[in-house]
Amino acid sequence: MRLPIDPQADIARRAWVTCPACDDARHCAPCADRRTCGEHWRYLIANNGPVLHLQCPGCTHTWSLDTRPARPV
């Protein structure tokens, strides 16, 4: 079992995006409204430009997220 890197992460090291593994914020009203939620934040491990490297403190899943807008095909 992996432990969260920093379960008490500073607000500057948090991100509010959906965890692709557990989707724990699925029924959360603030998350659905894209507001800051004190419970469903993700730890921002690092970023390389628009690519964020994140960890979910709930399920400890780590992943990368490219935040650039999708290009039209």
CHARMM internal coordinates of N, CA and C (Angstrom, degrees):
IC EDIT
DIST 1 N 1 CA 1.4423
DIST 1 CA 1 C 1.5228
ANGL 1 N 1 CA 1 C 109.71
DIST 1 C 2 N 1.3334
ANGL 1 CA 1 C 2 N 116.29
DIHE 1 N 1 CA 1 C 2 N 130.49
DIST 2 N 2 CA 1.4569
ANGL 1 C 2 N 2 CA 120.95
DIHE 1 CA 1 C 2 N 2 CA 176.67
DIST 2 CA 2 C 1.5181
ANGL 2 N 2 CA 2 C 109.01
DIHE 1 C 2 N 2 CA 2 C -89.43
DIST 2 C 3 N 1.3178
ANGL 2 CA 2 C 3 N 115.81
DIHE 2 N 2 CA 2 C 3 N 140.63
DIST 3 N 3 CA 1.4579
ANGL 2 C 3 N 3 CA 120.68
DIHE 2 CA 2 C 3 N 3 CA 176.48
DIST 3 CA 3 C 1.5234
ANGL 3 N 3 CA 3 C 108.93
DIHE 2 C 3 N 3 CA 3 C -94.38
DIST 3 C 4 N 1.3151
ANGL 3 CA 3 C 4 N 117.73
DIHE 3 N 3 CA 3 C 4 N 150.32
DIST 4 N 4 CA 1.4583
ANGL 3 C 4 N 4 CA 119.22
DIHE 3 CA 3 C 4 N 4 CA 174.29
DIST 4 CA 4 C 1.5209
ANGL 4 N 4 CA 4 C 110.13
DIHE 3 C 4 N 4 CA 4 C -58.60
DIST 4 C 5 N 1.3079
ANGL 4 CA 4 C 5 N 116.13
DIHE 4 N 4 CA 4 C 5 N 142.57
DIST 5 N 5 CA 1.4509
ANGL 4 C 5 N 5 CA 120.34
DIHE 4 CA 4 C 5 N 5 CA -178.27
DIST 5 CA 5 C 1.5187
ANGL 5 N 5 CA 5 C 111.21
DIHE 4 C 5 N 5 CA 5 C -61.82
DIST 5 C 6 N 1.3129
ANGL 5 CA 5 C 6 N 117.31
DIHE 5 N 5 CA 5 C 6 N -44.11
DIST 6 N 6 CA 1.4598
ANGL 5 C 6 N 6 CA 120.77
DIHE 5 CA 5 C 6 N 6 CA -179.54
DIST 6 CA 6 C 1.5246
ANGL 6 N 6 CA 6 C 109.70
DIHE 5 C 6 N 6 CA 6 C -148.69
DIST 6 C 7 N 1.3134
ANGL 6 CA 6 C 7 N 118.08
DIHE 6 N 6 CA 6 C 7 N 88.93
DIST 7 N 7 CA 1.4586
ANGL 6 C 7 N 7 CA 120.01
DIHE 6 CA 6 C 7 N 7 CA -177.42
DIST 7 CA 7 C 1.5317
ANGL 7 N 7 CA 7 C 114.20
DIHE 6 C 7 N 7 CA 7 C -64.33
DIST 7 C 8 N 1.3190
ANGL 7 CA 7 C 8 N 118.10
DIHE 7 N 7 CA 7 C 8 N -16.09
DIST 8 N 8 CA 1.4680
ANGL 7 C 8 N 8 CA 121.86
DIHE 7 CA 7 C 8 N 8 CA 177.70
DIST 8 CA 8 C 1.5359
ANGL 8 N 8 CA 8 C 110.26
DIHE 7 C 8 N 8 CA 8 C -110.49
DIST 8 C 9 N 1.3103
ANGL 8 CA 8 C 9 N 116.87
DIHE 8 N 8 CA 8 C 9 N 37.41
DIST 9 N 9 CA 1.4654
ANGL 8 C 9 N 9 CA 122.17
DIHE 8 CA 8 C 9 N 9 CA -173.87
DIST 9 CA 9 C 1.5156
ANGL 9 N 9 CA 9 C 113.19
DIHE 8 C 9 N 9 CA 9 C -52.07
DIST 9 C 10 N 1.3035
ANGL 9 CA 9 C 10 N 114.87
DIHE 9 N 9 CA 9 C 10 N 139.63
DIST 10 N 10 CA 1.4560
ANGL 9 C 10 N 10 CA 121.83
DIHE 9 CA 9 C 10 N 10 CA 174.32
DIST 10 CA 10 C 1.5247
ANGL 10 N 10 CA 10 C 108.49
DIHE 9 C 10 N 10 CA 10 C -60.08
DIST 10 C 11 N 1.3017
ANGL 10 CA 10 C 11 N 117.43
DIHE 10 N 10 CA 10 C 11 N 147.44
DIST 11 N 11 CA 1.4526
ANGL 10 C 11 N 11 CA 122.38
DIHE 10 CA 10 C 11 N 11 CA -177.79
DIST 11 CA 11 C 1.5364
ANGL 11 N 11 CA 11 C 111.19
DIHE 10 C 11 N 11 CA 11 C -56.42
DIST 11 C 12 N 1.3247
ANGL 11 CA 11 C 12 N 117.90
DIHE 11 N 11 CA 11 C 12 N -29.84
DIST 12 N 12 CA 1.4615
ANGL 11 C 12 N 12 CA 121.55
DIHE 11 CA 11 C 12 N 12 CA 179.18
DIST 12 CA 12 C 1.5273
ANGL 12 N 12 CA 12 C 112.33
DIHE 11 C 12 N 12 CA 12 C -72.13
DIST 12 C 13 N 1.3374
ANGL 12 CA 12 C 13 N 117.95
DIHE 12 N 12 CA 12 C 13 N -15.37
DIST 13 N 13 CA 1.4650
ANGL 12 C 13 N 13 CA 121.36
DIHE 12 CA 12 C 13 N 13 CA -179.27
DIST 13 CA 13 C 1.5202
ANGL 13 N 13 CA 13 C 110.88
DIHE 12 C 13 N 13 CA 13 C -106.61
DIST 13 C 14 N 1.3272
ANGL 13 CA 13 C 14 N 117.68
DIHE 13 N 13 CA 13 C 14 N 21.35
DIST 14 N 14 CA 1.4539
ANGL 13 C 14 N 14 CA 121.22
DIHE 13 CA 13 C 14 N 14 CA -179.26
DIST 14 CA 14 C 1.5246
ANGL 14 N 14 CA 14 C 110.90
DIHE 13 C 14 N 14 CA 14 C -111.16
DIST 14 C 15 N 1.3152
ANGL 14 CA 14 C 15 N 115.28
DIHE 14 N 14 CA 14 C 15 N 153.18
DIST 15 N 15 CA 1.4599
ANGL 14 C 15 N 15 CA 121.94
DIHE 14 CA 14 C 15 N 15 CA 175.38
DIST 15 CA 15 C 1.5212
ANGL 15 N 15 CA 15 C 107.51
DIHE 14 C 15 N 15 CA 15 C -137.38
DIST 15 C 16 N 1.2987
ANGL 15 CA 15 C 16 N 115.78
DIHE 15 N 15 CA 15 C 16 N 147.70
DIST 16 N 16 CA 1.4664
ANGL 15 C 16 N 16 CA 121.07
DIHE 15 CA 15 C 16 N 16 CA -178.77
DIST 16 CA 16 C 1.5217
ANGL 16 N 16 CA 16 C 109.01
DIHE 15 C 16 N 16 CA 16 C -114.73
DIST 16 C 17 N 1.3315
ANGL 16 CA 16 C 17 N 115.19
DIHE 16 N 16 CA 16 C 17 N 85.47
DIST 17 N 17 CA 1.4653
ANGL 16 C 17 N 17 CA 122.80
DIHE 16 CA 16 C 17 N 17 CA 178.21
DIST 17 CA 17 C 1.5215
ANGL 17 N 17 CA 17 C 107.92
DIHE 16 C 17 N 17 CA 17 C -134.21
DIST 17 C 18 N 1.2964
ANGL 17 CA 17 C 18 N 116.88
DIHE 17 N 17 CA 17 C 18 N 162.27
DIST 18 N 18 CA 1.4618
ANGL 17 C 18 N 18 CA 121.49
DIHE 17 CA 17 C 18 N 18 CA -179.43
DIST 18 CA 18 C 1.5211
ANGL 18 N 18 CA 18 C 110.49
DIHE 17 C 18 N 18 CA 18 C -73.07
DIST 18 C 19 N 1.3165
ANGL 18 CA 18 C 19 N 116.86
DIHE 18 N 18 CA 18 C 19 N 133.53
DIST 19 N 19 CA 1.4636
ANGL 18 C 19 N 19 CA 121.53
DIHE 18 CA 18 C 19 N 19 CA 174.32
DIST 19 CA 19 C 1.5237
ANGL 19 N 19 CA 19 C 107.85
DIHE 18 C 19 N 19 CA 19 C -78.35
DIST 19 C 20 N 1.3369
ANGL 19 CA 19 C 20 N 118.64
DIHE 19 N 19 CA 19 C 20 N 123.47
DIST 20 N 20 CA 1.4525
ANGL 19 C 20 N 20 CA 120.36
DIHE 19 CA 19 C 20 N 20 CA -178.67
DIST 20 CA 20 C 1.5291
ANGL 20 N 20 CA 20 C 113.61
DIHE 19 C 20 N 20 CA 20 C -72.20
DIST 20 C 21 N 1.3175
ANGL 20 CA 20 C 21 N 117.46
DIHE 20 N 20 CA 20 C 21 N -12.89
DIST 21 N 21 CA 1.4671
ANGL 20 C 21 N 21 CA 120.02
DIHE 20 CA 20 C 21 N 21 CA -177.85
DIST 21 CA 21 C 1.5203
ANGL 21 N 21 CA 21 C 112.55
DIHE 20 C 21 N 21 CA 21 C -91.02
DIST 21 C 22 N 1.3346
ANGL 21 CA 21 C 22 N 117.54
DIHE 21 N 21 CA 21 C 22 N -48.93
DIST 22 N 22 CA 1.4662
ANGL 21 C 22 N 22 CA 118.99
DIHE 21 CA 21 C 22 N 22 CA -173.22
DIST 22 CA 22 C 1.5289
ANGL 22 N 22 CA 22 C 114.23
DIHE 21 C 22 N 22 CA 22 C -109.92
DIST 22 C 23 N 1.3187
ANGL 22 CA 22 C 23 N 118.18
DIHE 22 N 22 CA 22 C 23 N -19.80
DIST 23 N 23 CA 1.4704
ANGL 22 C 23 N 23 CA 122.23
DIHE 22 CA 22 C 23 N 23 CA 179.89
DIST 23 CA 23 C 1.5279
ANGL 23 N 23 CA 23 C 110.81
DIHE 22 C 23 N 23 CA 23 C 46.78
DIST 23 C 24 N 1.3380
ANGL 23 CA 23 C 24 N 115.96
DIHE 23 N 23 CA 23 C 24 N 43.72
DIST 24 N 24 CA 1.4608
ANGL 23 C 24 N 24 CA 121.71
DIHE 23 CA 23 C 24 N 24 CA -175.07
DIST 24 CA 24 C 1.5285
ANGL 24 N 24 CA 24 C 113.87
DIHE 23 C 24 N 24 CA 24 C -65.93
DIST 24 C 25 N 1.3194
ANGL 24 CA 24 C 25 N 118.36
DIHE 24 N 24 CA 24 C 25 N -20.10
DIST 25 N 25 CA 1.4606
ANGL 24 C 25 N 25 CA 121.49
DIHE 24 CA 24 C 25 N 25 CA -177.82
DIST 25 CA 25 C 1.5292
ANGL 25 N 25 CA 25 C 112.75
DIHE 24 C 25 N 25 CA 25 C -91.85
DIST 25 C 26 N 1.2938
ANGL 25 CA 25 C 26 N 117.32
DIHE 25 N 25 CA 25 C 26 N 9.80
DIST 26 N 26 CA 1.4676
ANGL 25 C 26 N 26 CA 123.49
DIHE 25 CA 25 C 26 N 26 CA -175.11
DIST 26 CA 26 C 1.5227
ANGL 26 N 26 CA 26 C 113.18
DIHE 25 C 26 N 26 CA 26 C -51.94
DIST 26 C 27 N 1.3237
ANGL 26 CA 26 C 27 N 119.13
DIHE 26 N 26 CA 26 C 27 N -40.14
DIST 27 N 27 CA 1.4564
ANGL 26 C 27 N 27 CA 122.34
DIHE 26 CA 26 C 27 N 27 CA -175.96
DIST 27 CA 27 C 1.5353
ANGL 27 N 27 CA 27 C 112.73
DIHE 26 C 27 N 27 CA 27 C -110.42
DIST 27 C 28 N 1.3154
ANGL 27 CA 27 C 28 N 115.94
DIHE 27 N 27 CA 27 C 28 N 24.99
DIST 28 N 28 CA 1.4664
ANGL 27 C 28 N 28 CA 121.35
DIHE 27 CA 27 C 28 N 28 CA -177.40
DIST 28 CA 28 C 1.5311
ANGL 28 N 28 CA 28 C 109.35
DIHE 27 C 28 N 28 CA 28 C -99.03
DIST 28 C 29 N 1.3350
ANGL 28 CA 28 C 29 N 117.37
DIHE 28 N 28 CA 28 C 29 N 121.97
DIST 29 N 29 CA 1.4669
ANGL 28 C 29 N 29 CA 121.95
DIHE 28 CA 28 C 29 N 29 CA -178.25
DIST 29 CA 29 C 1.5328
ANGL 29 N 29 CA 29 C 112.93
DIHE 28 C 29 N 29 CA 29 C -62.19
DIST 29 C 30 N 1.3452
ANGL 29 CA 29 C 30 N 120.12
DIHE 29 N 29 CA 29 C 30 N -47.59
DIST 30 N 30 CA 1.4718
ANGL 29 C 30 N 30 CA 118.16
DIHE 29 CA 29 C 30 N 30 CA 178.85
DIST 30 CA 30 C 1.5307
ANGL 30 N 30 CA 30 C 112.32
DIHE 29 C 30 N 30 CA 30 C -60.84
DIST 30 C 31 N 1.3165
ANGL 30 CA 30 C 31 N 118.23
DIHE 30 N 30 CA 30 C 31 N -40.17
DIST 31 N 31 CA 1.4614
ANGL 30 C 31 N 31 CA 120.98
DIHE 30 CA 30 C 31 N 31 CA 179.11
DIST 31 CA 31 C 1.5262
ANGL 31 N 31 CA 31 C 110.88
DIHE 30 C 31 N 31 CA 31 C -66.12
DIST 31 C 32 N 1.3160
ANGL 31 CA 31 C 32 N 117.25
DIHE 31 N 31 CA 31 C 32 N -39.67
DIST 32 N 32 CA 1.4598
ANGL 31 C 32 N 32 CA 121.23
DIHE 31 CA 31 C 32 N 32 CA 179.08
DIST 32 CA 32 C 1.5258
ANGL 32 N 32 CA 32 C 110.93
DIHE 31 C 32 N 32 CA 32 C -63.55
DIST 32 C 33 N 1.3337
ANGL 32 CA 32 C 33 N 116.22
DIHE 32 N 32 CA 32 C 33 N -31.55
DIST 33 N 33 CA 1.4666
ANGL 32 C 33 N 33 CA 121.09
DIHE 32 CA 32 C 33 N 33 CA 178.24
DIST 33 CA 33 C 1.5238
ANGL 33 N 33 CA 33 C 112.13
DIHE 32 C 33 N 33 CA 33 C -89.36
DIST 33 C 34 N 1.3493
ANGL 33 CA 33 C 34 N 116.74
DIHE 33 N 33 CA 33 C 34 N 6.66
DIST 34 N 34 CA 1.4677
ANGL 33 C 34 N 34 CA 124.10
DIHE 33 CA 33 C 34 N 34 CA -179.45
DIST 34 CA 34 C 1.5245
ANGL 34 N 34 CA 34 C 112.04
DIHE 33 C 34 N 34 CA 34 C 58.40
DIST 34 C 35 N 1.3521
ANGL 34 CA 34 C 35 N 115.36
DIHE 34 N 34 CA 34 C 35 N 37.05
DIST 35 N 35 CA 1.4578
ANGL 34 C 35 N 35 CA 121.30
DIHE 34 CA 34 C 35 N 35 CA 175.37
DIST 35 CA 35 C 1.5270
ANGL 35 N 35 CA 35 C 108.69
DIHE 34 C 35 N 35 CA 35 C -98.92
DIST 35 C 36 N 1.3209
ANGL 35 CA 35 C 36 N 116.42
DIHE 35 N 35 CA 35 C 36 N 162.03
DIST 36 N 36 CA 1.4508
ANGL 35 C 36 N 36 CA 121.61
DIHE 35 CA 35 C 36 N 36 CA 176.06
DIST 36 CA 36 C 1.5240
ANGL 36 N 36 CA 36 C 109.23
DIHE 35 C 36 N 36 CA 36 C -65.44
DIST 36 C 37 N 1.3259
ANGL 36 CA 36 C 37 N 116.19
DIHE 36 N 36 CA 36 C 37 N 130.01
DIST 37 N 37 CA 1.4588
ANGL 36 C 37 N 37 CA 122.10
DIHE 36 CA 36 C 37 N 37 CA -178.43
DIST 37 CA 37 C 1.5260
ANGL 37 N 37 CA 37 C 108.50
DIHE 36 C 37 N 37 CA 37 C -121.27
DIST 37 C 38 N 1.3031
ANGL 37 CA 37 C 38 N 116.87
DIHE 37 N 37 CA 37 C 38 N 128.04
DIST 38 N 38 CA 1.4594
ANGL 37 C 38 N 38 CA 121.10
DIHE 37 CA 37 C 38 N 38 CA -178.98
DIST 38 CA 38 C 1.5115
ANGL 38 N 38 CA 38 C 114.16
DIHE 37 C 38 N 38 CA 38 C -70.02
DIST 38 C 39 N 1.3118
ANGL 38 CA 38 C 39 N 117.60
DIHE 38 N 38 CA 38 C 39 N -13.65
DIST 39 N 39 CA 1.4630
ANGL 38 C 39 N 39 CA 121.06
DIHE 38 CA 38 C 39 N 39 CA -177.15
DIST 39 CA 39 C 1.5270
ANGL 39 N 39 CA 39 C 114.01
DIHE 38 C 39 N 39 CA 39 C -103.72
DIST 39 C 40 N 1.3164
ANGL 39 CA 39 C 40 N 118.50
DIHE 39 N 39 CA 39 C 40 N -35.52
DIST 40 N 40 CA 1.4718
ANGL 39 C 40 N 40 CA 121.26
DIHE 39 CA 39 C 40 N 40 CA -171.79
DIST 40 CA 40 C 1.5260
ANGL 40 N 40 CA 40 C 113.34
DIHE 39 C 40 N 40 CA 40 C -109.00
DIST 40 C 41 N 1.2935
ANGL 40 CA 40 C 41 N 117.84
DIHE 40 N 40 CA 40 C 41 N 48.94
DIST 41 N 41 CA 1.4496
ANGL 40 C 41 N 41 CA 121.90
DIHE 40 CA 40 C 41 N 41 CA 176.42
DIST 41 CA 41 C 1.5272
ANGL 41 N 41 CA 41 C 110.11
DIHE 40 C 41 N 41 CA 41 C -93.37
DIST 41 C 42 N 1.3264
ANGL 41 CA 41 C 42 N 116.60
DIHE 41 N 41 CA 41 C 42 N 161.61
DIST 42 N 42 CA 1.4732
ANGL 41 C 42 N 42 CA 123.13
DIHE 41 CA 41 C 42 N 42 CA 177.31
DIST 42 CA 42 C 1.5141
ANGL 42 N 42 CA 42 C 107.62
DIHE 41 C 42 N 42 CA 42 C -119.57
DIST 42 C 43 N 1.3192
ANGL 42 CA 42 C 43 N 116.28
DIHE 42 N 42 CA 42 C 43 N 143.96
DIST 43 N 43 CA 1.4542
ANGL 42 C 43 N 43 CA 120.55
DIHE 42 CA 42 C 43 N 43 CA 179.45
DIST 43 CA 43 C 1.5216
ANGL 43 N 43 CA 43 C 109.67
DIHE 42 C 43 N 43 CA 43 C -80.14
DIST 43 C 44 N 1.3242
ANGL 43 CA 43 C 44 N 116.72
DIHE 43 N 43 CA 43 C 44 N 125.28
DIST 44 N 44 CA 1.4552
ANGL 43 C 44 N 44 CA 122.09
DIHE 43 CA 43 C 44 N 44 CA 176.63
DIST 44 CA 44 C 1.5239
ANGL 44 N 44 CA 44 C 108.08
DIHE 43 C 44 N 44 CA 44 C -82.85
DIST 44 C 45 N 1.3250
ANGL 44 CA 44 C 45 N 116.00
DIHE 44 N 44 CA 44 C 45 N 104.27
DIST 45 N 45 CA 1.4664
ANGL 44 C 45 N 45 CA 120.90
DIHE 44 CA 44 C 45 N 45 CA -178.96
DIST 45 CA 45 C 1.5244
ANGL 45 N 45 CA 45 C 109.64
DIHE 44 C 45 N 45 CA 45 C -71.73
DIST 45 C 46 N 1.3349
ANGL 45 CA 45 C 46 N 115.70
DIHE 45 N 45 CA 45 C 46 N -48.04
DIST 46 N 46 CA 1.4643
ANGL 45 C 46 N 46 CA 121.78
DIHE 45 CA 45 C 46 N 46 CA -179.31
DIST 46 CA 46 C 1.5160
ANGL 46 N 46 CA 46 C 108.05
DIHE 45 C 46 N 46 CA 46 C -166.32
DIST 46 C 47 N 1.3160
ANGL 46 CA 46 C 47 N 114.77
DIHE 46 N 46 CA 46 C 47 N 171.51
DIST 47 N 47 CA 1.4575
ANGL 46 C 47 N 47 CA 118.92
DIHE 46 CA 46 C 47 N 47 CA 171.40
DIST 47 CA 47 C 1.5183
ANGL 47 N 47 CA 47 C 109.12
DIHE 46 C 47 N 47 CA 47 C -144.71
DIST 47 C 48 N 1.3138
ANGL 47 CA 47 C 48 N 115.49
DIHE 47 N 47 CA 47 C 48 N 145.83
DIST 48 N 48 CA 1.4570
ANGL 47 C 48 N 48 CA 123.04
DIHE 47 CA 47 C 48 N 48 CA 174.50
DIST 48 CA 48 C 1.5262
ANGL 48 N 48 CA 48 C 104.64
DIHE 47 C 48 N 48 CA 48 C -118.88
DIST 48 C 49 N 1.3180
ANGL 48 CA 48 C 49 N 117.00
DIHE 48 N 48 CA 48 C 49 N 91.36
DIST 49 N 49 CA 1.4600
ANGL 48 C 49 N 49 CA 120.46
DIHE 48 CA 48 C 49 N 49 CA -174.66
DIST 49 CA 49 C 1.5179
ANGL 49 N 49 CA 49 C 109.28
DIHE 48 C 49 N 49 CA 49 C 61.87
DIST 49 C 50 N 1.3318
ANGL 49 CA 49 C 50 N 117.09
DIHE 49 N 49 CA 49 C 50 N -124.37
DIST 50 N 50 CA 1.4625
ANGL 49 C 50 N 50 CA 120.28
DIHE 49 CA 49 C 50 N 50 CA -177.13
DIST 50 CA 50 C 1.5264
ANGL 50 N 50 CA 50 C 114.63
DIHE 49 C 50 N 50 CA 50 C -82.08
DIST 50 C 51 N 1.3317
ANGL 50 CA 50 C 51 N 116.95
DIHE 50 N 50 CA 50 C 51 N -1.61
DIST 51 N 51 CA 1.4637
ANGL 50 C 51 N 51 CA 120.14
DIHE 50 CA 50 C 51 N 51 CA -179.51
DIST 51 CA 51 C 1.5290
ANGL 51 N 51 CA 51 C 109.50
DIHE 50 C 51 N 51 CA 51 C -95.52
DIST 51 C 52 N 1.3523
ANGL 51 CA 51 C 52 N 115.30
DIHE 51 N 51 CA 51 C 52 N 118.06
DIST 52 N 52 CA 1.4559
ANGL 51 C 52 N 52 CA 121.45
DIHE 51 CA 51 C 52 N 52 CA 179.92
DIST 52 CA 52 C 1.5216
ANGL 52 N 52 CA 52 C 109.86
DIHE 51 C 52 N 52 CA 52 C -97.20
DIST 52 C 53 N 1.3271
ANGL 52 CA 52 C 53 N 116.43
DIHE 52 N 52 CA 52 C 53 N 140.32
DIST 53 N 53 CA 1.4682
ANGL 52 C 53 N 53 CA 122.61
DIHE 52 CA 52 C 53 N 53 CA 175.09
DIST 53 CA 53 C 1.5257
ANGL 53 N 53 CA 53 C 105.65
DIHE 52 C 53 N 53 CA 53 C -111.42
DIST 53 C 54 N 1.3352
ANGL 53 CA 53 C 54 N 116.29
DIHE 53 N 53 CA 53 C 54 N 117.91
DIST 54 N 54 CA 1.4602
ANGL 53 C 54 N 54 CA 122.39
DIHE 53 CA 53 C 54 N 54 CA -167.76
DIST 54 CA 54 C 1.5216
ANGL 54 N 54 CA 54 C 112.85
DIHE 53 C 54 N 54 CA 54 C -125.15
DIST 54 C 55 N 1.3247
ANGL 54 CA 54 C 55 N 115.48
DIHE 54 N 54 CA 54 C 55 N 160.10
DIST 55 N 55 CA 1.4544
ANGL 54 C 55 N 55 CA 121.82
DIHE 54 CA 54 C 55 N 55 CA 170.57
DIST 55 CA 55 C 1.5192
ANGL 55 N 55 CA 55 C 108.90
DIHE 54 C 55 N 55 CA 55 C -138.46
DIST 55 C 56 N 1.3274
ANGL 55 CA 55 C 56 N 116.56
DIHE 55 N 55 CA 55 C 56 N 135.03
DIST 56 N 56 CA 1.4574
ANGL 55 C 56 N 56 CA 122.67
DIHE 55 CA 55 C 56 N 56 CA 176.51
DIST 56 CA 56 C 1.5255
ANGL 56 N 56 CA 56 C 108.09
DIHE 55 C 56 N 56 CA 56 C -84.33
DIST 56 C 57 N 1.3351
ANGL 56 CA 56 C 57 N 119.20
DIHE 56 N 56 CA 56 C 57 N 121.92
DIST 57 N 57 CA 1.4553
ANGL 56 C 57 N 57 CA 119.72
DIHE 56 CA 56 C 57 N 57 CA 178.98
DIST 57 CA 57 C 1.5209
ANGL 57 N 57 CA 57 C 112.93
DIHE 56 C 57 N 57 CA 57 C -70.03
DIST 57 C 58 N 1.3365
ANGL 57 CA 57 C 58 N 117.31
DIHE 57 N 57 CA 57 C 58 N -18.34
DIST 58 N 58 CA 1.4656
ANGL 57 C 58 N 58 CA 120.05
DIHE 57 CA 57 C 58 N 58 CA 179.67
DIST 58 CA 58 C 1.5128
ANGL 58 N 58 CA 58 C 113.25
DIHE 57 C 58 N 58 CA 58 C -75.70
DIST 58 C 59 N 1.3361
ANGL 58 CA 58 C 59 N 116.71
DIHE 58 N 58 CA 58 C 59 N -51.92
DIST 59 N 59 CA 1.4782
ANGL 58 C 59 N 59 CA 120.03
DIHE 58 CA 58 C 59 N 59 CA -176.02
DIST 59 CA 59 C 1.5267
ANGL 59 N 59 CA 59 C 112.21
DIHE 58 C 59 N 59 CA 59 C -109.93
DIST 59 C 60 N 1.3272
ANGL 59 CA 59 C 60 N 119.09
DIHE 59 N 59 CA 59 C 60 N -3.20
DIST 60 N 60 CA 1.4628
ANGL 59 C 60 N 60 CA 128.05
DIHE 59 CA 59 C 60 N 60 CA 179.44
DIST 60 CA 60 C 1.5290
ANGL 60 N 60 CA 60 C 113.95
DIHE 59 C 60 N 60 CA 60 C 67.27
DIST 60 C 61 N 1.3152
ANGL 60 CA 60 C 61 N 117.83
DIHE 60 N 60 CA 60 C 61 N 11.57
DIST 61 N 61 CA 1.4691
ANGL 60 C 61 N 61 CA 121.17
DIHE 60 CA 60 C 61 N 61 CA 177.30
DIST 61 CA 61 C 1.5239
ANGL 61 N 61 CA 61 C 109.63
DIHE 60 C 61 N 61 CA 61 C -64.39
DIST 61 C 62 N 1.3287
ANGL 61 CA 61 C 62 N 117.57
DIHE 61 N 61 CA 61 C 62 N 138.87
DIST 62 N 62 CA 1.4590
ANGL 61 C 62 N 62 CA 122.32
DIHE 61 CA 61 C 62 N 62 CA 174.77
DIST 62 CA 62 C 1.5255
ANGL 62 N 62 CA 62 C 108.43
DIHE 61 C 62 N 62 CA 62 C -114.47
DIST 62 C 63 N 1.3241
ANGL 62 CA 62 C 63 N 116.03
DIHE 62 N 62 CA 62 C 63 N 143.15
DIST 63 N 63 CA 1.4626
ANGL 62 C 63 N 63 CA 120.54
DIHE 62 CA 62 C 63 N 63 CA 178.92
DIST 63 CA 63 C 1.5235
ANGL 63 N 63 CA 63 C 109.35
DIHE 62 C 63 N 63 CA 63 C -159.51
DIST 63 C 64 N 1.3279
ANGL 63 CA 63 C 64 N 115.31
DIHE 63 N 63 CA 63 C 64 N 168.83
DIST 64 N 64 CA 1.4545
ANGL 63 C 64 N 64 CA 122.24
DIHE 63 CA 63 C 64 N 64 CA 176.32
DIST 64 CA 64 C 1.5176
ANGL 64 N 64 CA 64 C 108.32
DIHE 63 C 64 N 64 CA 64 C -115.37
DIST 64 C 65 N 1.3246
ANGL 64 CA 64 C 65 N 115.76
DIHE 64 N 64 CA 64 C 65 N 146.95
DIST 65 N 65 CA 1.4571
ANGL 64 C 65 N 65 CA 121.67
DIHE 64 CA 64 C 65 N 65 CA -177.14
DIST 65 CA 65 C 1.5186
ANGL 65 N 65 CA 65 C 108.77
DIHE 64 C 65 N 65 CA 65 C -135.05
DIST 65 C 66 N 1.3242
ANGL 65 CA 65 C 66 N 115.81
DIHE 65 N 65 CA 65 C 66 N 121.41
DIST 66 N 66 CA 1.4595
ANGL 65 C 66 N 66 CA 121.29
DIHE 65 CA 65 C 66 N 66 CA 176.55
DIST 66 CA 66 C 1.5370
ANGL 66 N 66 CA 66 C 107.11
DIHE 65 C 66 N 66 CA 66 C -86.80
DIST 66 C 67 N 1.3217
ANGL 66 CA 66 C 67 N 117.43
DIHE 66 N 66 CA 66 C 67 N 117.25
DIST 67 N 67 CA 1.4547
ANGL 66 C 67 N 67 CA 121.24
DIHE 66 CA 66 C 67 N 67 CA -174.65
DIST 67 CA 67 C 1.5300
ANGL 67 N 67 CA 67 C 113.25
DIHE 66 C 67 N 67 CA 67 C -92.58
DIST 67 C 68 N 1.3305
ANGL 67 CA 67 C 68 N 117.47
DIHE 67 N 67 CA 67 C 68 N 3.27
DIST 68 N 68 CA 1.4642
ANGL 67 C 68 N 68 CA 119.17
DIHE 67 CA 67 C 68 N 68 CA 177.39
DIST 68 CA 68 C 1.5207
ANGL 68 N 68 CA 68 C 109.45
DIHE 67 C 68 N 68 CA 68 C -68.72
DIST 68 C 69 N 1.3409
ANGL 68 CA 68 C 69 N 116.90
DIHE 68 N 68 CA 68 C 69 N 145.67
DIST 69 N 69 CA 1.4677
ANGL 68 C 69 N 69 CA 119.23
DIHE 68 CA 68 C 69 N 69 CA 176.91
DIST 69 CA 69 C 1.5228
ANGL 69 N 69 CA 69 C 110.37
DIHE 68 C 69 N 69 CA 69 C -62.00
DIST 69 C 70 N 1.3140
ANGL 69 CA 69 C 70 N 115.47
DIHE 69 N 69 CA 69 C 70 N 145.61
DIST 70 N 70 CA 1.4697
ANGL 69 C 70 N 70 CA 119.62
DIHE 69 CA 69 C 70 N 70 CA 178.84
DIST 70 CA 70 C 1.5166
ANGL 70 N 70 CA 70 C 109.62
DIHE 69 C 70 N 70 CA 70 C -66.47
DIST 70 C 71 N 1.3108
ANGL 70 CA 70 C 71 N 115.13
DIHE 70 N 70 CA 70 C 71 N 142.81
DIST 71 N 71 CA 1.4561
ANGL 70 C 71 N 71 CA 119.92
DIHE 70 CA 70 C 71 N 71 CA 177.77
DIST 71 CA 71 C 1.5158
ANGL 71 N 71 CA 71 C 109.55
DIHE 70 C 71 N 71 CA 71 C -84.42
DIST 71 C 72 N 1.3327
ANGL 71 CA 71 C 72 N 117.43
DIHE 71 N 71 CA 71 C 72 N 139.36
DIST 72 N 72 CA 1.4698
ANGL 71 C 72 N 72 CA 118.09
DIHE 71 CA 71 C 72 N 72 CA 176.51
DIST 72 CA 72 C 1.5178
ANGL 72 N 72 CA 72 C 110.57
DIHE 71 C 72 N 72 CA 72 C -66.59
DIST 72 C 73 N 1.3069
ANGL 72 CA 72 C 73 N 115.27
DIHE 72 N 72 CA 72 C 73 N 144.61
DIST 73 N 73 CA 1.4774
ANGL 72 C 73 N 73 CA 120.72
DIHE 72 CA 72 C 73 N 73 CA -176.60
DIST 73 CA 73 C 1.5022
ANGL 73 N 73 CA 73 C 109.80
DIHE 72 C 73 N 73 CA 73 C -88.55
END
COOR INIT
IC SEED 1 N 1 CA 1 C
IC BUILD
